[in-house]
């Protein structure tokens, strides 16, 4: 019950940061927060668009970058809004072709393509078609515009427990530390096992983002029999202590 919250990090960000900020700024409801729906809306936008930039994005862009549906809003070091490939990723790459150089249109064409991608992202955002990543961008925007929300959340949630911490992403950990990593939050505790980290199929990486800060180890378990533990022990990647 109130004022407690039990749910995922994503649900917390959606409920207390992203959706309230979006509704306050646009006066509209969020249409969806869903990857599949977001990808379909990206395709609709690109397929109904016409012109050089639309054709490049439709037929060539995905071969030079990740897919165009990976375009996200992020902030650069100066606090300016930019588009990146993935949340807080690199700027989109536009390959300059020889025909552009001969026509002296490399800069013009590059600007047109980047502008098209930014317009696509703006359209999707304005119409409430959000990817999960967008909620962290909206949360960041909320905190930039109204940092007083941080002490409000800290006062409401004195104790914060994150289970399965080994499967959190860097942007999630950064946000949690920003919100609850200080006084007057009395406790931010992350609980997890590095050896149970889920393989990240998107980055093709098993790199663990979370490492315990002043960790306490539980070295005895009643979940495994000695025979199973002796086998599993040879597969451990991070023994801790």
LINZIDA-V602987 format. One line per field, one symbol per residue. psi: psi as a letter, one per 30 degrees, with the letter a starting at -180 (. if undefined). burial: # if it has 16 or more other C-alpha atoms within 10 Angstrom, else .. A space follows every 50 residues. Layout:
BEGIN
psi = ???
burial = ???
END
This chain:
BEGIN
psi = lkglkjaleeeeeeefdeeeeeeeefgllkeljkeeeeeeeeeeeeffll leeeeeeefeefffallfffklkakafggkklkljlkgalkkkjkkleee eeghgeeeeeeeeeeeeeeeeeeeefggjkleefeeeeeeeeeeeifffe feeeeejfkkkjlhffgllefeeeeeeeeghlkgkfkjkkkljffgkkkj fefhkgkkekkkjhlkkjfkkgfkleeeeeeefffkfjfc.
burial = ............##..######.......#..#....##.##..##.... ..##.###..#......########.......######..##.#...... .....#..##.###.###.##..###.################.....#. #..#..#..#.#..####....#.##..###...#..###.###..#... .......###.#.............................
END
